[in-house]
Amino acid sequence: MGDRPEVAIEYPDRVRSLTSMMSRTGEPGVGEADLSMFAVLGGPPQNREAFIEWQVRALALAASPGFEFDVVAAAERAGRVFDRGYDTLGMQRQGLAVVATGDRTERLRALRVPTLVVHGASDTVCDVSGGRATAAAVPDARLVLLEGVGHNLPQELWPELVTHIAALVHRVEGGRPAD
């Protein structure tokens, strides 16, 4: 699960709400990635310019088919990632961590925290079945499926996302302004 609900599962007294985005429960066969499209990329390069080009190609493959892909913004973001101290094994460690966490379905069923689940209906990195399973597992979770959205958050949808998240926070806070 990309957003890691483990804090909510392990320390429920520390969490007032949960927003799960483009995620999965860890149940085998649910929310699986279509990795075949990424096979054409090869491994990530070591030098900055090649990495930026490689990352832009990878992000374009995972992008939202219903929205224009911003190549310039993706390249700028990729440059920042590289400059921050890019580690070529980082993606592999993240993937292994997801697998090692295992199936969290039963633990998600025990959550008693207001939950919003947001998922792209066209996500190929984490199939939409992952979002549906997450929402089904967490009692009273609200599922928002975004049509035409892949494994990214198009800027055009930011106001809608903010509205959904703000409504959850408003409900949790009982109408009080957020701290």
C-alpha positions in Angstrom: 0.0 0.0 0.0 1.7 3.2 -1.2 0.3 5.3 1.6 1.0 3.0 4.4 -1.9 2.7 6.8 0.3 0.9 9.3 0.2 3.9 11.7 -3.6 3.8 11.7 -3.5 0.1 12.2 -0.8 -0.1 14.9 -1.5 3.2 16.7 -5.1 4.1 16.2 -5.1 6.6 19.0 -2.7 8.7 17.0 -4.8 8.9 13.9 -8.0 11.0 13.5 -8.7 10.2 9.8 -7.1 8.3 7.0 -6.8 9.2 3.3 -5.6 6.3 1.2 -4.6 7.1 -2.4 -3.8 4.7 -5.2 -3.3 1.9 -2.8 -4.0 -1.8 -2.2 -4.6 -4.2 0.7 -1.8 -6.5 -0.1 -4.2 -9.3 -0.9 -2.6 -11.5 -3.7 -4.2 -10.7 -7.1 -5.8 -7.5 -5.9 -4.4 -4.1 -7.0 -1.6 -5.7 -9.0 0.5 -3.7 -11.3 0.8 -4.2 -15.1 4.5 -4.3 -15.2 4.7 -5.4 -18.8 4.6 -1.8 -20.1 7.6 -0.9 -17.9 9.8 -3.6 -19.4 10.8 -1.3 -22.3 12.4 1.1 -19.9 15.3 -1.0 -18.6 17.0 -0.1 -15.4 17.4 3.4 -14.1 20.6 5.1 -15.4 23.2 6.6 -13.1 23.8 10.0 -14.6 21.4 12.9 -14.1 20.3 13.7 -17.7 19.7 10.1 -18.6 17.9 9.5 -15.4 15.6 12.5 -16.1 14.8 11.2 -19.5 14.2 7.7 -18.1 12.0 9.0 -15.3 9.9 11.1 -17.7 9.3 8.0 -19.8 8.3 6.0 -16.7 5.9 8.7 -15.4 4.3 9.0 -18.9 3.6 5.3 -18.9 1.8 5.5 -15.5 0.1 8.8 -16.2 -3.6 9.6 -16.5 -4.9 8.8 -20.0 -7.7 11.3 -19.6 -5.4 14.2 -18.9 -2.5 15.9 -20.7 0.9 14.7 -19.4 3.1 17.6 -18.4 6.5 16.6 -19.7 8.2 19.8 -18.4 6.9 19.4 -14.8 7.8 15.7 -14.9 11.4 16.5 -16.0 11.7 19.2 -13.3 10.5 16.8 -10.6 12.8 14.1 -11.9 15.7 16.5 -11.6 14.8 17.3 -8.0 14.6 13.6 -7.2 18.1 13.0 -8.7 19.6 16.0 -7.0 18.1 15.1 -3.6 20.3 12.0 -3.6 18.7 9.4 -5.9 19.3 5.8 -4.9 19.0 3.3 -7.8 17.9 0.6 -5.4 15.2 2.8 -3.8 12.3 1.6 -6.0 13.3 -2.0 -5.4 13.3 -1.5 -1.6 9.9 0.1 -1.9 8.6 -2.8 -3.9 10.0 -5.3 -1.4 8.5 -3.4 1.5 5.1 -3.6 -0.1 5.4 -7.3 -0.6 6.9 -7.9 2.9 4.0 -6.1 4.5 1.7 -8.8 3.3 -2.1 -8.9 3.2 -3.5 -6.2 5.5 -7.2 -6.9 4.8 -8.1 -8.2 8.2 -6.2 -5.4 10.0 -7.9 -2.8 7.8 -11.3 -4.3 8.9 -10.4 -3.5 12.5 -9.9 0.2 11.7 -12.4 2.6 13.3 -11.2 5.8 11.8 -13.0 7.9 9.2 -11.4 6.9 5.9 -11.4 8.3 2.3 -10.1 6.0 -0.4 -9.1 7.8 -3.7 -8.1 5.8 -6.7 -7.6 6.4 -10.4 -10.0 4.3 -12.5 -7.2 3.9 -15.1 -4.3 3.1 -12.8 -2.0 0.5 -14.2 0.6 0.7 -11.4 -1.9 -0.2 -8.8 -5.0 -1.6 -10.4 -8.3 0.0 -9.3 -9.2 -3.3 -7.6 -6.8 -2.3 -4.9 -8.7 0.9 -4.1 -12.0 -1.0 -4.2 -10.6 -3.7 -1.8 -9.2 -1.1 0.5 -12.6 0.8 0.7 -14.4 -2.5 1.2 -12.1 -3.6 4.0 -12.2 -0.4 6.1 -15.6 0.0 7.8 -17.6 3.0 6.4 -14.8 4.1 4.1 -15.8 6.4 1.3 -14.4 5.5 -2.1 -13.8 8.1 -4.8 -12.9 6.8 -8.2 -11.4 9.3 -10.6 -12.2 8.6 -14.2 -9.3 9.0 -16.7 -6.8 9.0 -13.9 -3.7 6.7 -13.8 -1.1 6.5 -11.1 -0.6 10.3 -10.7 -2.7 13.3 -9.6 -3.3 15.6 -12.5 -3.2 19.2 -11.4 -6.6 19.9 -12.8 -8.0 17.5 -10.2 -6.3 19.1 -7.2 -9.3 21.3 -6.3 -11.6 18.2 -6.3 -9.1 16.2 -4.2 -8.8 19.1 -1.7 -12.6 19.3 -1.5 -12.9 15.5 -0.7 -10.1 15.6 1.9 -11.4 18.8 3.5 -14.9 17.3 3.8 -13.3 14.3 5.6 -11.4 16.6 8.0 -14.4 18.8 8.5 -16.5 15.7 9.4 -13.8 14.4 11.8 -13.4 17.8 13.5 -17.1 18.2 13.9 -17.2 21.4 12.0 -14.3 23.0 13.9 -11.6 24.7 11.8 -8.5 22.5 11.3 -5.6 23.3 13.7 
